[in-house]
Amino acid sequence: METVTVPPGRVTLTDRRTSSSWDVDVAGFDMAVHPVTSAEYGGDRGRLPAESVSWWDAVAFCNTLSERADRRPAYSIDGEDVEWDDTADGYRLPTEAEWEHACRAGTTGPRYGPLDDIAWYRGNSGEEIHEVGGKQPNAWGLHDMLGNVWEWCWDRYDPVVYGTYRVLRGGGWFDEHWSCRASVRRRSHPTLRLDDVGFRLVSPGS
């Protein structure tokens, strides 16, 4: 799985629902250059992103891949409880702050380039999913950070209001242009499998 090293930095997260914002310092880490593909996930659709993958499916895949790569799994799973060991060298989901920092790649606008050049969305996708890597990457070499499939993050969206719902980022092939922005947050129940939701792997910096 091809990865790039994302440098450390600081990102400001915003939530339009609550009109709040907060700064997060992000350490360096390695991130896959594109979402996990169907072939990588064990499916039969080649370089199309793996989709209809729940948050739980993604976490389990991270641990399985870590074990196969002789890495220490990042997650300890006990029934419906998941603990993240941030000292482990295994694969995992990005935090929401890591995801946005990586997506922006040093830019400050809503997107890291012209939308039609960097993303598959409702305006150009033909309302169907596309192979990864077909659009221009951002400055750090990451493809499909916007559009094609939403990507699961580690974080809970708002535990007080939404309980176990987890954060999704990036927009998908069926979304209008306003959903495909670096700052947009979406939520979903971790058990749901949706045809415009996939995931991307990260691991500690090498």
C-alpha positions in Angstrom: 0.0 0.0 0.0 1.6 3.2 -1.2 1.8 6.0 1.5 3.2 9.5 1.8 4.5 11.2 4.9 2.3 14.0 6.2 4.3 16.6 8.1 3.2 17.9 11.5 1.2 21.1 11.7 -1.9 22.8 13.2 -5.4 22.7 11.8 -8.5 24.6 12.8 -11.7 22.5 12.8 -15.1 24.0 12.4 -18.6 22.8 13.0 -21.4 24.8 11.3 -24.1 23.1 13.3 -22.8 24.6 16.6 -20.9 27.6 15.0 -17.8 26.5 16.9 -14.1 26.1 16.0 -11.1 24.7 17.7 -7.4 24.3 16.9 -5.6 21.0 17.0 -1.9 20.3 16.8 -1.1 17.3 14.6 2.0 15.1 14.7 3.5 13.7 11.5 2.2 10.4 10.2 2.0 8.3 7.1 -1.2 8.2 5.0 -2.3 6.0 2.1 -2.3 8.0 -1.2 -5.9 6.9 -1.9 -8.8 5.2 -0.2 -8.7 1.5 0.3 -9.7 -0.2 -2.9 -12.0 -3.1 -3.4 -9.1 -5.3 -4.4 -7.2 -4.3 -1.3 -10.3 -5.0 0.8 -10.7 -8.5 -0.7 -13.4 -7.6 -3.2 -13.7 -8.0 -6.9 -14.0 -4.4 -8.2 -10.4 -3.7 -8.7 -9.3 -0.1 -8.1 -12.8 1.2 -7.3 -12.9 2.3 -3.6 -14.1 -0.2 -1.1 -17.6 1.1 -0.2 -20.5 -0.1 1.9 -18.0 -0.5 4.6 -19.1 0.3 8.2 -16.9 2.0 10.7 -16.6 -1.4 12.5 -15.6 -3.1 9.3 -12.9 -0.5 8.8 -11.5 -0.9 12.3 -11.4 -4.7 11.9 -9.7 -4.4 8.6 -7.0 -2.1 10.1 -6.2 -4.8 12.7 -6.2 -7.6 10.3 -3.8 -5.8 7.9 -1.6 -4.8 10.8 -1.2 -8.5 11.9 -0.5 -9.5 8.3 2.2 -6.9 8.1 3.7 -8.0 11.4 2.7 -4.7 13.1 1.0 -4.2 16.5 -2.7 -3.6 16.0 -3.8 -0.1 16.9 -7.2 -1.2 18.2 -8.3 -3.4 21.1 -11.9 -4.5 20.5 -14.1 -5.9 23.3 -17.7 -6.3 22.2 -18.9 -2.8 21.4 -15.9 -1.1 23.0 -12.9 0.0 21.0 -9.7 1.4 22.5 -7.0 3.0 20.4 -3.4 2.3 21.5 -1.6 5.3 20.1 1.8 3.7 20.8 1.1 0.9 18.3 2.7 0.9 14.9 -0.3 -0.7 13.2 -2.7 0.7 10.6 -5.7 2.8 11.8 -8.2 5.4 10.7 -7.1 9.0 10.8 -8.4 11.3 13.4 -10.6 14.1 12.1 -7.8 16.6 12.6 -5.3 14.4 10.8 -7.7 14.0 7.9 -8.3 17.7 7.4 -4.7 18.6 7.9 -3.7 16.0 5.2 -6.5 17.2 2.9 -5.6 20.8 3.0 -1.9 20.1 2.4 -0.9 23.6 3.4 -3.8 25.4 1.7 -6.3 27.5 3.5 -9.3 27.7 1.1 -12.3 25.4 0.9 -10.5 23.0 -1.5 -6.9 22.3 -2.5 -7.7 22.9 -6.2 -10.5 23.4 -8.8 -13.2 20.9 -7.9 -13.5 19.3 -11.3 -9.8 18.7 -11.4 -9.5 17.0 -8.0 -12.8 15.3 -7.2 -15.6 13.1 -8.5 -18.9 14.6 -7.3 -22.4 14.9 -8.6 -21.5 17.4 -11.2 -19.0 15.2 -13.1 -19.3 11.6 -11.8 -22.2 10.5 -13.9 -23.7 9.6 -10.4 -21.4 6.6 -10.1 -18.2 5.7 -8.2 -14.8 5.9 -10.0 -11.4 4.3 -9.7 -9.0 5.8 -7.3 -6.3 8.1 -8.5 -8.2 9.4 -11.5 -8.1 13.0 -10.4 -5.2 15.4 -9.5 -3.6 14.9 -6.1 -3.0 17.6 -3.5 0.4 19.1 -2.9 1.4 16.2 -0.7 0.5 13.5 -3.3 -2.9 12.4 -1.8 -5.6 11.5 -4.3 -9.4 11.6 -3.8 -9.3 13.5 -0.5 -12.5 15.2 -1.8 -15.2 13.4 -3.7 -15.6 9.8 -4.8 -16.3 8.3 -1.3 -16.7 9.8 2.2 -14.0 8.5 4.5 -14.5 7.3 8.1 -12.5 9.0 10.8 -11.7 7.7 14.3 -13.6 10.5 16.2 -17.1 10.5 17.5 -19.1 13.3 15.9 -20.7 14.7 19.1 -21.0 12.1 21.9 -23.4 14.2 24.0 -25.9 14.7 21.2 -25.3 11.8 18.8 -23.7 9.1 21.0 -21.6 6.6 19.1 -22.0 8.3 15.7 -18.6 8.7 14.0 -17.2 11.4 11.7 -17.2 11.2 7.9 -15.1 13.5 5.8 -14.5 14.4 2.2 -17.8 14.2 0.2 -18.8 11.5 -2.3 -19.6 10.8 -5.9 -23.3 11.7 -5.4 -22.8 14.9 -3.4 -23.2 18.5 -4.6 -20.2 20.7 -4.7 -20.8 22.3 -1.3 -20.3 19.0 0.4 -16.9 18.5 -1.2 -14.9 20.9 1.0 -12.0 20.3 3.4 -14.0 21.5 6.4 -17.3 19.7 5.9 -18.3 17.2 8.6 -20.8 14.5 8.3 -21.9 11.8 10.7 -23.1 8.2 10.5 -23.8 5.3 12.9 -20.8 3.0 13.0 -22.8 0.0 12.0 -24.2 1.5 8.8 -22.8 0.4 5.3 -23.4 3.1 2.7 -22.6 3.0 -1.0 -20.7 6.3 -0.9 -18.7 5.6 2.2 -15.2 4.1 2.3 -12.0 4.7 4.3 -8.3 5.4 4.1 -5.5 4.1 6.3 -2.8 5.9 8.3 0.0 4.7 10.5 2.7 6.3 12.6 5.3 8.3 10.7 8.3 6.3 9.4 
